[in-house]
Each structure stands twice: as structure tokens, then as C-alpha cells.
Amino acid sequence: MKRARKRVLVTGGAGFLGSHLCDRLVQRGDDVLCVDNFYTGTAPESRHEKLPSDDPTQRSPDISQARDLLRWEPQVALQKGLLRPDAPEVRRFRQRVA
């Protein structure tokens, strides 16, 4: 049976142990996000890999599973939500694409 891909957050991932943990998780097929403030060290050389083709930032979101499985519906229409410049989601999206 194939193991499910997991999304993993590694804090301290730039250090010796954390970086090796990140490498092992990526080799295992997981999506890994590394966060480190370099409080006890300095920034090492980082490798940046190409995003996978199924990365959510590269495709249009589909909420059909949320609707079907969870009986969930958005509370605000997409167009109305995008018109709210103070909405946290809109601010984060604009920061990412700027």
C-alpha cells in the first residue's frame, strides 16, 4: 500500500539536525516547509528545488471535495471577498504575488 504524502513543518530546519530531517522527509516524498530564525547560528547555503506540478500556487483551487465531503460552502462570494482589501487572505495573496 502506498504511503500518503504528508505536509510537514520543520522548525529549526536550517541547522545540522533540521536540515538532515528536511532532506529525509523530501526523499520520502513529503512536502516540507522549513522555518528557522538562525538564532543560534548563521544562514547556510540553501538549495531551492522546483515546485511540484501539483503545487497549489500553480493551479486553480477546487473546493468540490469540501462541498461534497464536508457539506461546506464559502461564506463570502469570491468576487466580494477579493474586493475586501483588508481581508487577511487578500493581503497574504497580494504579498506573495508582488
Beta strands, then each sheet from edge to edge (+ up, - down):
strand 1: 7-11
strand 2: 31-35
sheet 1: 1+ 2+
end
